Amino acid sequence: MAFITASGAAALVPEDYVREIQKSLDEGGSKALTRMKRLQNMSRAQTRIPVLSALPTAYFVSGSKTTNAPGKKQTTTMEWANKYIYAEEVAVIVPIGQDLLDDVDYDIWGEVKPAIVEAFGVTLDAAIFHGTNAPAAWPDDILTAATAAGNVVALGTGDDIYDDLLAPGGVWSTVEDDGFVVDGAVAVPSMQAELRGLRDENGQPIFKREGVQGQTVYTVDGVPLDFIRTGALDDTAALMVAGQWDKLVYSMRQEMTYTILTEAVIQDPDTGAIVYNLAQQDMVALRCVMRLGWACPNPINRMQSVEANRYPLGVLTPAAGSGS
């Protein structure tokens, strides 16, 4: 039986592809990471972020000008609290049949790369938006945190979607009232039909415009709107998320690394059943691993001093009782 060594198989993975996978995750594989602010790489599994928790106060200097009595200047204080980013491991194993490896005319890695990017993107987005399988050390997911801060509006609360998003009491205002500026939004694909149907008094679409080469570009109040087509944003819980995304941060502890497995046994993590026996089934597997963490530092601002009521993102949820 033919045998592929790990060192020999490793050469089958072009280094450029690994870099491209990492870049693709940052640029769109994960919709959340695309919008967050990336910090410098972590040097350890836990990174501390000092966050301003008390603002200074300035005072007029009181004194008598008629008697030339000097006024006394008052003091103030500033305080900081510690927030933390915890690096957690995300991984995926992609089994590949040896017959594909033997076909020199077949762009194997051109097929593998999108699958890896999507797998990592779905896992990260589901954890960040909904807390799905999220590590315990990570912060509350966006939906949970936005709900706790009162930044959630149900579809149908206003007269139409325009009101639900942009009118007083809409998603945008919940973010703005907390001292943030909405600079971007993401939504589930079904929102496209909702937005296409809304017109101004002249019959023109409100939420879309023509971009380069004539493709449709969706914007809301001038900010870009992107659609998550992987199912990572659960449309039974959230239809759109909007806010000031750079107030969420992430950091890498370990960039994408890979290992070629040639004789491993891959088991179902739930049942323990053997799914693949690579040596026996003439297969190799690409194992990709990265470690990263994210946080919402949420420093105090002049608009909203209570941290529990302050969050940089707002969420449009399905209509009450809709079930979708």
BELDA-V217810 format. One line per field, one symbol per residue. ss: DSSP state (h for helix, s for strand, l for the rest). phi: phi as a letter, one per 30 degrees, with the letter a starting at -180 (. if undefined). psi: psi as a letter, one per 30 degrees, with the letter a starting at -180 (. if undefined). Layout:
BEGIN
ss: ???
phi: ???
psi: ???
END
This chain:
BEGIN
ss: lllllhhhhhllllhhhhhhhhhhhhhhhlhhhhhlsslllllllssssssssslllllllllsllllslllllllllsssssssslsssssssssshhhhhlllllhhhhhhhhhhhhhhhhhhhhhhhlllllllllllhhhhhhhlllsssllllllhhhhhhllllhhhhhhlllllllsssssllhhhhhhllslllllsllssslhhhlsssssllsssssslllllllllllsssslhhhlssssssssssssslllsssllllllsssslllllssssssssssssslllllllllllhhhlllssssslllllll
phi: .dbcddddddddcdeeddddddddddcldcdddecddcddedcadbbcbdbdcbcdbcbddclcddchdddcdccbbbbbcccbccdbdbbaccdbdddddddddcddddddedddeddddddddddddbidhdeddddededddddddicbbdejdcdadeddccdeidedddddddjccdbabbadeddedddddcbddcicedcbbdcdhiddccbbhicdbcccccidcdddbbcabblcdddcbbbccbdebbbccbbdcccddcciddcbcdddchbbbcccbbbabbacehddbddbdcddcbadbbbccdeeidia
psi: kkkkleeefeffjkeeeeeeeeeeefgfejeeeeflkkllkkflfkkkjkkkfkllkllkjkljfeggkklkkllllklklklkkkklkklkkjkkkfeeefjffkieffeeeeeeeeeeeeeeeeeeefgjgkkffllkleeeeeeefghkkkkfeaeaeeeeeflkfleefeeefgglkkgllllleffeeeeefklafggkkegllkakgglkkkljhfkkklkjgfgfjjffekekklajfffkllkkejlkllkkkfglkklkfeffkkekjeefghllkjjkklklllljehlklfejfjefgkkfllkkllkkgeg.
END
